[in-house]
Amino acid sequence: MKKSIALGLATLAALGIAGVTAPAASAASPAHHSYAPVFVQTDGLSGNRIVAYSRNSVGDLSELNSYSTHGLGGQLTGSVVDHLASQHSLVYRSGLLYAVNAGSNSISVFRVHGSKLKLLQVIGSGGSFPVSIAVKGKLVEVLNARNGGIVQGFLRAGSHLVRVQSWSRALGLNASQTPEFTSTPGDIAFTPSGSKVIVTTKGNGSAIDVFSVSSHGTLASSPIVNTEAGAVPFALSFDAHANLVVAEAGTNSVATYTVNHDGTVTPIDQQATGQSATCWIVRSGSNFYASNAGSGSITAYRDGGSGTLTSLGNTVTDGGTVDAAVSHDARNLYVQTGATGTVDEYRVSSAGALTRVGSVVVPGAVGGEGIVAL
């Protein structure tokens, strides 16, 4: 492990990158996926935890264990069912699970062994109130929501993160704008090619910010700001053709865009959900599922292949629909409902229709966000 971290630091030195904060090393063994687990983040204010579940062939969840992140959850002022008001606060890539600790300004890194987790590292997020994480290869970007928004870049060295001080980018949003939960940035994502990083600003500018990424992994000093007046872009996804798909809370719709080489975005389609507080979006093949927190529902769409969307209708959930995840085999959709800290379980048909299987209450997860299904 020490050798892998040294290699990562050597890579930075070779690129001429200064300002590195390195973590302490610890041993880790290869990941094994003998189960099809689901991981749910509680965002507990007195201690954040990740609850691990197994799922059966139908999609029912059974609680297996609970793991401390060694950090604190957080709550933005004005939030009710969505304390982080973000997407991608819990992310899985290449055998590692990344979790934000918004209340203690840190990121926890776990090794995944089937349905078991091993905490490898807790590292500062490089800003205040981290809410979203994007991963592409060895590059990791963390979106910090407070103080006008800060994107902090990390390099993955083996199984650990190395914070690069010079990879910090301020969004320059109005830090005093209220209410806080609609005025902080909501999501960060790499484009499929990895050539750009995209950030949504929600009600603070109502913009889609696009950073170019250099061959060394460095973000441009400032983003191209694509203002979508009144749209309140909240959460991000991409279709199979790399078109950007956005859940827009201001218009309660799902919109698609082409991301151009120069960082501008061109609208393709926009379809209203007919629901309230449309904020989250998750993809399963050619289908997308948008969460409507104000209506307690999921709206499904079929992607036509060129960024056009066709509504497949609405499905009722428990109250306060927030983040969601689709299992890797595309058989199940799991939806967090923040009013009661519940995860609703759905079977996904080949046509994209949802059939409710059941639900589980996640201990201590009222208002929590962050879910991963493998």
C-alpha positions in Angstrom: 0.0 0.0 0.0 2.8 2.4 0.8 4.3 1.6 -2.5 1.0 2.5 -4.3 0.8 5.8 -2.5 4.4 6.6 -3.3 3.7 5.9 -7.0 0.7 8.3 -6.8 2.9 11.0 -5.3 5.6 10.4 -7.9 2.9 10.8 -10.6 2.0 14.2 -9.2 5.7 15.2 -9.0 6.2 14.2 -12.6 3.3 16.4 -13.7 4.7 19.3 -11.8 1.7 19.5 -9.4 2.3 21.2 -6.1 0.4 21.2 -2.8 -0.3 17.6 -2.1 -1.8 16.3 1.1 -1.1 12.6 1.5 -3.0 10.2 3.7 -1.6 7.5 6.0 -1.5 4.1 4.4 -3.2 0.9 5.7 -3.5 -2.6 4.2 -6.4 -3.6 2.1 -7.2 -6.8 0.2 -8.9 -7.2 -3.2 -12.7 -6.8 -3.4 -15.0 -9.8 -3.8 -18.6 -9.5 -5.0 -20.3 -12.6 -3.8 -23.5 -10.8 -3.1 -25.6 -8.1 -4.8 -25.6 -5.6 -2.0 -27.2 -2.2 -1.5 -25.5 0.5 0.6 -27.5 3.3 2.2 -26.0 6.4 3.9 -27.8 7.7 7.0 -26.3 11.2 7.1 -26.7 11.1 10.9 -25.9 14.4 12.6 -24.3 12.7 15.6 -22.5 10.1 13.4 -22.8 9.2 9.8 -23.2 5.5 9.0 -23.4 3.2 5.9 -26.0 0.5 6.3 -25.4 -2.6 4.2 -28.3 -4.8 2.7 -28.4 -8.0 0.7 -31.2 -8.5 -1.8 -33.0 -11.6 -2.9 -34.1 -12.6 -6.4 -37.3 -10.5 -6.1 -35.5 -7.4 -4.8 -36.4 -7.5 -1.1 -33.7 -6.1 1.1 -32.3 -7.6 4.3 -30.1 -5.6 6.7 -26.7 -7.1 7.2 -24.6 -4.6 9.1 -23.9 -0.9 9.8 -20.6 0.8 9.4 -19.5 4.1 10.9 -17.9 6.6 8.5 -16.0 8.2 11.4 -17.6 11.5 10.4 -20.7 13.5 10.9 -23.7 14.0 8.7 -25.0 17.5 8.0 -28.2 19.4 7.4 -28.6 22.5 5.2 -30.8 25.2 6.7 -34.4 25.0 5.4 -34.2 21.3 4.4 -36.9 18.9 5.5 -36.6 15.5 3.7 -33.3 16.2 1.9 -30.7 17.3 4.4 -27.8 17.3 1.8 -30.0 18.5 -1.1 -27.6 16.8 -3.5 -27.0 13.7 -5.6 -24.0 11.4 -5.6 -23.1 11.8 -2.0 -22.4 8.0 -1.9 -20.4 6.6 -4.9 -19.0 3.2 -5.8 -16.2 2.7 -8.3 -13.6 -0.1 -8.8 -14.2 -1.8 -5.4 -14.2 1.4 -3.4 -17.1 3.2 -1.8 -16.8 7.0 -1.2 -19.1 8.8 1.3 -19.4 12.4 2.2 -19.4 13.5 5.9 -21.0 17.0 5.4 -21.0 17.8 9.1 -17.3 17.2 9.6 -16.0 18.3 6.1 -14.5 15.0 5.2 -14.7 12.0 2.8 -14.6 8.4 4.0 -13.2 5.6 1.7 -14.3 2.0 2.2 -13.1 -1.2 0.5 -16.1 -3.3 -0.6 -15.9 -7.1 0.1 -19.2 -8.5 -1.2 -21.7 -6.9 1.2 -19.0 -6.1 3.8 -17.1 -2.8 4.2 -13.7 -1.9 5.5 -12.9 1.7 6.3 -9.6 2.6 4.7 -9.4 6.4 5.1 -11.0 9.6 6.3 -9.6 12.7 4.6 -10.6 16.4 4.6 -12.9 17.4 1.7 -11.0 20.6 0.9 -13.9 22.8 1.7 -17.1 23.2 3.8 -20.1 20.8 3.7 -19.2 18.2 1.0 -22.3 16.9 -0.8 -21.3 15.1 -4.0 -18.5 13.1 -5.5 -17.4 12.4 -9.1 -14.9 9.6 -10.0 -13.2 9.0 -13.3 -10.3 6.6 -13.3 -7.8 7.9 -10.7 -9.4 11.3 -10.6 -11.9 12.2 -7.9 -13.7 15.5 -7.6 -15.5 16.6 -4.4 -18.2 19.3 -4.5 -18.3 21.3 -1.3 -21.6 23.2 -1.0 -21.0 26.1 1.4 -18.9 29.3 1.2 -20.0 29.8 -2.4 -19.1 26.3 -3.5 -15.7 24.7 -3.9 -14.6 21.8 -6.1 -11.6 20.0 -4.7 -9.6 17.5 -6.8 -8.0 14.3 -5.5 -5.8 11.7 -7.1 -6.5 8.0 -6.2 -3.2 6.3 -5.2 -4.0 2.6 -4.8 -7.0 2.5 -2.5 -6.4 6.0 -0.9 -7.1 9.6 -1.9 -4.4 12.2 -2.2 -5.7 15.8 -2.0 -4.0 18.1 -4.4 -4.1 21.7 -3.0 -3.7 23.3 -6.4 -6.8 21.4 -7.7 -9.2 23.6 -5.8 -11.7 25.6 -7.8 -14.1 28.1 -6.3 -17.6 28.4 -8.0 -18.0 32.0 -6.8 -21.7 31.6 -5.9 -23.5 33.9 -3.5 -22.7 32.4 -0.1 -25.4 34.5 1.7 -28.3 33.5 -0.6 -31.2 31.8 1.2 -32.8 29.3 1.7 -29.6 27.4 1.9 -30.9 24.0 0.7 -32.0 25.5 -2.6 -29.1 27.9 -2.9 -26.1 25.5 -2.7 -24.7 23.5 -5.6 -26.3 20.0 -5.9 -24.3 17.6 -8.1 -21.0 17.0 -9.8 -20.2 14.6 -12.6 -17.6 13.8 -15.2 -18.8 13.5 -18.7 -18.5 10.0 -20.1 -15.3 10.8 -22.0 -13.8 12.4 -18.8 -12.9 15.6 -20.7 -15.3 17.8 -18.7 -16.6 18.1 -15.1 -20.2 19.4 -14.7 -21.7 21.1 -11.6 -25.3 22.2 -11.0 -25.9 25.4 -9.0 -29.6 24.9 -8.3 -31.2 28.2 -7.4 -27.9 30.1 -7.0 -27.6 31.2 -10.6 -29.7 28.4 -12.0 -26.8 27.3 -14.1 -24.9 24.3 -15.5 -21.2 24.9 -14.9 -18.8 23.1 -17.2 -15.1 22.8 -16.4 -12.7 21.4 -19.0 -10.2 18.8 -17.8 -6.6 18.8 -18.9 -4.7 15.6 -19.8 -3.1 15.8 -16.3 -6.5 15.9 -14.6 -6.5 19.6 -13.8 -9.7 21.5 -14.1 -9.8 24.8 -15.9 -9.4 27.8 -13.6 -13.1 28.7 -14.1 -16.1 27.0 -15.7 -18.2 27.9 -18.6 -21.5 29.0 -17.0 -24.6 28.0 -18.8 -27.5 29.9 -17.2 -30.8 28.1 -17.5 -33.1 30.8 -16.1 -35.8 29.5 -13.8 -34.8 25.8 -14.4 -32.9 25.2 -11.1 -30.8 22.4 -12.4 -30.4 19.9 -9.5 -29.1 16.4 -10.5 -27.2 15.0 -13.4 -27.0 11.8 -15.5 -26.0 10.9 -19.1 -27.6 8.8 -21.8 -25.9 6.2 -23.9 -24.8 8.9 -26.4 -23.2 11.1 -23.8 -26.1 13.6 -23.8 -26.6 15.4 -20.5 -29.8 14.5 -18.6 -30.8 17.0 -15.9 -33.5 16.9 -13.2 -34.7 20.5 -13.0 -36.6 21.5 -9.8 -37.7 25.0 -11.0 -39.7 23.7 -13.9 -40.4 20.2 -12.4 -39.0 18.6 -15.6 -36.3 16.4 -17.0 -34.2 18.1 -19.7 -31.5 16.8 -22.1 -28.6 18.7 -23.5 -25.7 18.3 -25.9 -22.4 19.2 -24.1 -20.3 21.0 -26.7 -16.5 21.0 -27.0 -16.3 24.6 -25.8 -18.2 23.9 -22.6 -21.5 25.3 -23.7 -24.7 23.2 -23.6 -27.4 23.0 -26.3 -31.0 22.0 -25.3 -32.4 18.9 -26.9 -35.6 18.1 -25.1 -37.6 19.0 -22.0 -40.4 16.9 -20.5 -42.5 18.0 -17.5 -43.1 15.4 -14.8 -46.4 17.1 -13.7 -45.1 16.5 -10.2 -43.6 18.7 -7.4 -39.9 19.2 -6.4 -38.3 17.1 -9.2 -34.7 16.9 -8.0 -33.0 13.5 -8.6 -32.4 11.4 -11.7 -31.0 7.9 -12.2 -30.4 5.9 -15.4 -31.1 2.3 -16.2 -30.2 1.4 -19.8 -32.4 3.5 -22.0 -34.7 4.4 -19.0 -34.5 7.3 -16.6 -36.2 7.7 -13.2 -36.8 11.1 -11.7 -37.6 11.6 -8.0 -40.3 14.1 -7.0 -39.8 15.0 -3.3 -42.9 17.2 -3.1 -45.2 14.6 -4.6 -43.9 11.4 -3.2 -43.4 9.8 -6.6 -41.1 8.6 -9.4 -41.5 9.7 -13.0 -40.1 7.3 -15.6 -38.9 8.2 -19.1 -37.7 6.2 -22.1 -34.7 7.7 -24.0 -35.3 7.7 -27.7 -31.6 7.5 -28.5 -31.0 11.1 -29.5 -31.8 12.8 -26.3 -35.5 12.8 -26.8 -37.7 11.6 -23.9 -41.0 9.8 -23.7 -42.8 9.7 -20.4 -43.7 6.2 -19.0 -45.8 7.7 -16.2 -45.6 8.2 -12.4 -45.3 5.7 -9.6 -46.2 6.5 -6.0 -43.5 6.2 -3.3 -43.5 6.9 0.4 -43.2 10.5 1.5 -40.3 12.8 0.6 -38.8 11.0 -2.4 -35.1 11.7 -2.7 -32.1 9.8 -4.0 -32.4 6.5 -5.9 -30.2 3.7 -7.4 -30.7 0.9 -9.9 -29.1 -2.5 -9.4 -26.3 -3.4 -11.8 -28.5 -6.1 -13.4 -31.2 -3.5 -13.9 -33.8 -5.6 -12.2 -34.5 -3.4 -9.2 -34.9 0.3 -8.4 -34.3 1.4 -4.8 -35.7 4.8 -3.7 -34.8 6.7 -0.6 -37.8 8.5 1.0 -36.5 11.1 3.5 -39.7 11.7 5.4 -39.4 8.4 7.3 -35.9 7.3 6.3 -37.3 4.4 4.2 -36.0 2.7 1.1 -38.8 1.7 -1.2 -38.1 -1.4 -3.3 -39.3 -1.8 -7.0 -39.0 -4.5 -9.6 -38.2 -3.0 -13.1 -39.8 -4.7 -16.1 -38.1 -5.0 -19.5 -40.2 -2.0 -20.6 -39.1 0.1 -17.7 -42.4 -0.2 -15.6 -42.1 -0.3 -11.9 -43.8 -2.8 -9.5 -43.5 -2.3 -5.8 -41.9 -5.1 -3.9 -41.8 -3.6 -0.4 -39.8 -1.2 1.8 -37.3 -1.2 4.6 -36.8 1.5 7.3 -33.1 2.5 7.5 -32.1 3.1 11.1 -31.4 6.7 11.8 -31.8 7.8 8.2 -34.7 10.4 8.3 -33.6 13.1 5.9 -30.7 11.0 4.7 -29.4 10.8 1.2 -26.9 8.6 -0.6 -27.6 5.1 -2.0 -25.7 2.6 -4.1 -26.9 -0.6 -5.6 -24.5 -3.2 -7.0 
